[in-house]
C-alpha cells in the first residue's frame, strides 16, 4: 500500500473511532509502515512476549531487525537476525533480510542465493521475489529480474485482494 493510502486509512479509522488493533505484531507493522520506529519497536517487543511458536518469534525478531536497519544500527539488526534464525532456521523473512544486507553490501551472488533459498522454503513469499528481482537487475539479468518483479507484484496483489 502506498504511503498516502495508509495515511488516508488512518484518518478514516480515527473518524470512525476505531480502536487500535489488540495484536501487537499488527500494531508494530502498521507503525513500521508509517516510519514510527519507537512505536513499532515497543509493539514488537510486546509481540515477542506473546509469541507462542518459533515461526512467530522469528517473524517478530525479523521486524526488530528491520527497525534496527532503519535506525542504521547494523549490529543490532544482525543480532536480531541471528536470534530469529536460531529459533526458526527456515524463516523466509529473516533469510530475505539477510539477503538484503548482503545486497546493500554489494554481494550480489550471495544475496541471490539467500533470496532463492527463502523461495525454496516459501514459494509465495513476495518480498523474496521482489528483492531477487532487484539483485538480478543489478547483475544485469534484466529479463529474469522482470519475471521476478512481476511474480512479486502478482503475489502482493493476491494477498491484498483476500
C-alpha positions as a LaTeX table, in Angstrom:
\begin{tabular}{lrrr}
\hline
Residue & $x$ (\AA) & $y$ (\AA) & $z$ (\AA) \\
\hline
Unk1 & 0.00 & 0.00 & 0.00 \\
Unk2 & 1.25 & 3.46 & $-0.82$ \\
Unk3 & 2.10 & 5.88 & 1.98 \\
Unk4 & $-0.77$ & 8.21 & 1.10 \\
Unk5 & $-3.12$ & 5.22 & 1.24 \\
Unk6 & $-2.01$ & 4.34 & 4.77 \\
Unk7 & $-2.47$ & 7.92 & 5.95 \\
Unk8 & $-5.92$ & 8.04 & 4.36 \\
Unk9 & $-6.96$ & 4.81 & 6.08 \\
Unk10 & $-5.60$ & 6.12 & 9.38 \\
Unk11 & $-7.78$ & 9.21 & 9.06 \\
Unk12 & $-10.80$ & 7.07 & 8.27 \\
Unk13 & $-10.14$ & 4.87 & 11.29 \\
Unk14 & $-9.88$ & 7.93 & 13.53 \\
Unk15 & $-13.10$ & 9.32 & 12.12 \\
Unk16 & $-14.83$ & 6.01 & 12.73 \\
Unk17 & $-13.47$ & 5.85 & 16.27 \\
Unk18 & $-11.62$ & 2.63 & 15.51 \\
Unk19 & $-9.72$ & 1.10 & 18.37 \\
Unk20 & $-6.03$ & 0.20 & 17.99 \\
Unk21 & $-5.50$ & $-3.38$ & 16.94 \\
Unk22 & $-5.04$ & $-5.58$ & 20.01 \\
Unk23 & $-2.44$ & $-7.68$ & 18.16 \\
Unk24 & 0.94 & $-6.11$ & 18.96 \\
Unk25 & 2.53 & $-7.56$ & 15.81 \\
Unk26 & $-0.10$ & $-5.88$ & 13.63 \\
Unk27 & 0.28 & $-2.61$ & 15.56 \\
Unk28 & 4.04 & $-2.80$ & 15.17 \\
Unk29 & 3.79 & $-3.50$ & 11.44 \\
Unk30 & 1.47 & $-0.53$ & 10.96 \\
Unk31 & 3.77 & 1.73 & 12.96 \\
Unk32 & 6.75 & 0.50 & 10.94 \\
Unk33 & 4.90 & 1.23 & 7.68 \\
Unk34 & 4.39 & 4.78 & 8.92 \\
Unk35 & 8.02 & 5.23 & 9.95 \\
Unk36 & 7.16 & 5.40 & 13.65 \\
Unk37 & 10.15 & 3.36 & 14.77 \\
Unk38 & 9.77 & 3.80 & 18.53 \\
Unk39 & 6.12 & 2.72 & 18.48 \\
Unk40 & 6.97 & $-0.17$ & 16.16 \\
Unk41 & 9.78 & $-1.38$ & 18.38 \\
Unk42 & 7.61 & $-1.19$ & 21.51 \\
Unk43 & 4.83 & $-3.16$ & 19.83 \\
Unk44 & 7.28 & $-5.79$ & 18.52 \\
Unk45 & 8.83 & $-6.21$ & 21.98 \\
Unk46 & 5.31 & $-6.77$ & 23.29 \\
Unk47 & 4.64 & $-9.22$ & 20.44 \\
Unk48 & 7.79 & $-11.13$ & 21.32 \\
Unk49 & 6.37 & $-11.71$ & 24.78 \\
Unk50 & 3.16 & $-13.14$ & 23.31 \\
Unk51 & 4.71 & $-15.28$ & 20.55 \\
Unk52 & 3.68 & $-18.89$ & 21.02 \\
Unk53 & 5.54 & $-20.54$ & 18.13 \\
Unk54 & 9.05 & $-20.45$ & 16.74 \\
Unk55 & 7.67 & $-19.03$ & 13.49 \\
Unk56 & 6.00 & $-16.13$ & 15.32 \\
Unk57 & 9.13 & $-15.40$ & 17.38 \\
Unk58 & 11.28 & $-15.40$ & 14.23 \\
Unk59 & 8.85 & $-13.04$ & 12.47 \\
Unk60 & 8.97 & $-10.62$ & 15.40 \\
Unk61 & 12.77 & $-10.76$ & 15.60 \\
Unk62 & 12.95 & $-10.10$ & 11.87 \\
Unk63 & 10.77 & $-6.99$ & 12.31 \\
Unk64 & 13.03 & $-5.83$ & 15.15 \\
Unk65 & 15.95 & $-6.29$ & 12.76 \\
Unk66 & 14.18 & $-4.12$ & 10.17 \\
Unk67 & 13.64 & $-1.41$ & 12.80 \\
Unk68 & 17.36 & $-1.57$ & 13.63 \\
Unk69 & 18.30 & $-1.35$ & 9.94 \\
Unk70 & 16.15 & 1.75 & 9.54 \\
Unk71 & 17.97 & 3.24 & 12.53 \\
Unk72 & 21.30 & 2.42 & 10.87 \\
Unk73 & 22.11 & 0.05 & 13.75 \\
Unk74 & 23.54 & $-2.86$ & 11.81 \\
Unk75 & 24.94 & $-4.65$ & 14.87 \\
Unk76 & 21.50 & $-4.87$ & 16.49 \\
Unk77 & 19.95 & $-5.90$ & 13.19 \\
Unk78 & 22.41 & $-8.77$ & 12.80 \\
Unk79 & 21.89 & $-9.79$ & 16.43 \\
Unk80 & 18.11 & $-9.93$ & 15.89 \\
Unk81 & 18.52 & $-11.91$ & 12.66 \\
Unk82 & 20.77 & $-14.44$ & 14.41 \\
Unk83 & 18.15 & $-14.84$ & 17.15 \\
Unk84 & 15.41 & $-15.20$ & 14.53 \\
Unk85 & 17.29 & $-17.90$ & 12.64 \\
Unk86 & 18.27 & $-19.71$ & 15.84 \\
Unk87 & 14.62 & $-20.07$ & 16.78 \\
Unk88 & 13.45 & $-20.81$ & 13.18 \\
Unk89 & 16.24 & $-21.60$ & 10.69 \\
Unk90 & 13.65 & $-21.73$ & 7.90 \\
Unk91 & 12.26 & $-18.21$ & 8.37 \\
Unk92 & 11.89 & $-16.82$ & 4.84 \\
Unk93 & 11.55 & $-13.29$ & 6.21 \\
Unk94 & 14.81 & $-13.44$ & 8.18 \\
Unk95 & 16.66 & $-15.14$ & 5.32 \\
Unk96 & 15.41 & $-12.44$ & 2.96 \\
Unk97 & 16.52 & $-9.70$ & 5.35 \\
Unk98 & 20.00 & $-11.24$ & 5.49 \\
Unk99 & 19.91 & $-11.21$ & 1.69 \\
Unk100 & 19.01 & $-7.52$ & 1.79 \\
Unk101 & 22.04 & $-6.76$ & 3.94 \\
Unk102 & 24.24 & $-8.69$ & 1.50 \\
Unk103 & 22.65 & $-6.83$ & $-1.41$ \\
Unk104 & 23.32 & $-3.49$ & 0.29 \\
Unk105 & 26.97 & $-4.53$ & 0.71 \\
Unk106 & 27.24 & $-5.39$ & $-2.99$ \\
Unk107 & 27.49 & $-9.17$ & $-2.51$ \\
Unk108 & 25.08 & $-9.91$ & $-5.33$ \\
Unk109 & 25.69 & $-13.64$ & $-5.72$ \\
Unk110 & 25.25 & $-14.28$ & $-2.00$ \\
Unk111 & 22.14 & $-12.10$ & $-1.90$ \\
Unk112 & 20.63 & $-14.01$ & $-4.83$ \\
Unk113 & 21.38 & $-17.30$ & $-3.06$ \\
Unk114 & 19.57 & $-16.10$ & 0.08 \\
Unk115 & 16.51 & $-14.91$ & $-1.85$ \\
Unk116 & 16.37 & $-18.18$ & $-3.78$ \\
Unk117 & 16.68 & $-20.17$ & $-0.54$ \\
Unk118 & 13.84 & $-18.17$ & 1.02 \\
Unk119 & 11.73 & $-19.03$ & $-2.03$ \\
Unk120 & 12.61 & $-22.72$ & $-1.73$ \\
Unk121 & 11.14 & $-22.54$ & 1.77 \\
Unk122 & 8.07 & $-20.49$ & 0.82 \\
Unk123 & 7.39 & $-20.10$ & $-2.89$ \\
Unk124 & 4.69 & $-17.50$ & $-2.15$ \\
Unk125 & 6.91 & $-15.09$ & $-0.18$ \\
Unk126 & 6.55 & $-11.96$ & $-2.34$ \\
Unk127 & 9.34 & $-9.88$ & $-0.72$ \\
Unk128 & 11.90 & $-12.52$ & $-1.70$ \\
Unk129 & 10.75 & $-12.37$ & $-5.34$ \\
Unk130 & 10.91 & $-8.58$ & $-5.27$ \\
Unk131 & 14.40 & $-8.47$ & $-3.77$ \\
Unk132 & 15.59 & $-11.25$ & $-6.06$ \\
Unk133 & 14.39 & $-9.12$ & $-8.96$ \\
Unk134 & 16.39 & $-6.17$ & $-7.68$ \\
Unk135 & 19.52 & $-8.30$ & $-7.25$ \\
Unk136 & 19.17 & $-9.86$ & $-10.71$ \\
Unk137 & 18.72 & $-6.41$ & $-12.22$ \\
Unk138 & 21.94 & $-5.26$ & $-10.58$ \\
Unk139 & 23.65 & $-8.31$ & $-12.06$ \\
Unk140 & 22.48 & $-7.19$ & $-15.49$ \\
Unk141 & 19.99 & $-10.06$ & $-15.83$ \\
Unk142 & 17.11 & $-7.82$ & $-16.90$ \\
Unk143 & 14.74 & $-10.49$ & $-18.24$ \\
Unk144 & 14.99 & $-12.66$ & $-15.13$ \\
Unk145 & 14.68 & $-9.57$ & $-12.96$ \\
Unk146 & 11.47 & $-8.52$ & $-14.72$ \\
Unk147 & 9.99 & $-12.01$ & $-14.26$ \\
Unk148 & 10.73 & $-11.94$ & $-10.52$ \\
Unk149 & 9.27 & $-8.46$ & $-10.10$ \\
Unk150 & 6.12 & $-9.46$ & $-11.98$ \\
Unk151 & 5.77 & $-12.54$ & $-9.76$ \\
Unk152 & 6.16 & $-10.37$ & $-6.63$ \\
Unk153 & 3.51 & $-7.97$ & $-7.92$ \\
Unk154 & 1.08 & $-10.84$ & $-8.64$ \\
Unk155 & 1.61 & $-12.34$ & $-5.19$ \\
Unk156 & 1.25 & $-8.98$ & $-3.46$ \\
Unk157 & $-1.96$ & $-8.38$ & $-5.41$ \\
Unk158 & $-3.38$ & $-11.77$ & $-4.47$ \\
Unk159 & $-2.61$ & $-11.13$ & $-0.78$ \\
Unk160 & $-4.14$ & $-7.63$ & $-0.89$ \\
Unk161 & $-7.24$ & $-8.96$ & $-2.64$ \\
Unk162 & $-8.05$ & $-11.51$ & 0.07 \\
\hline
\end{tabular}
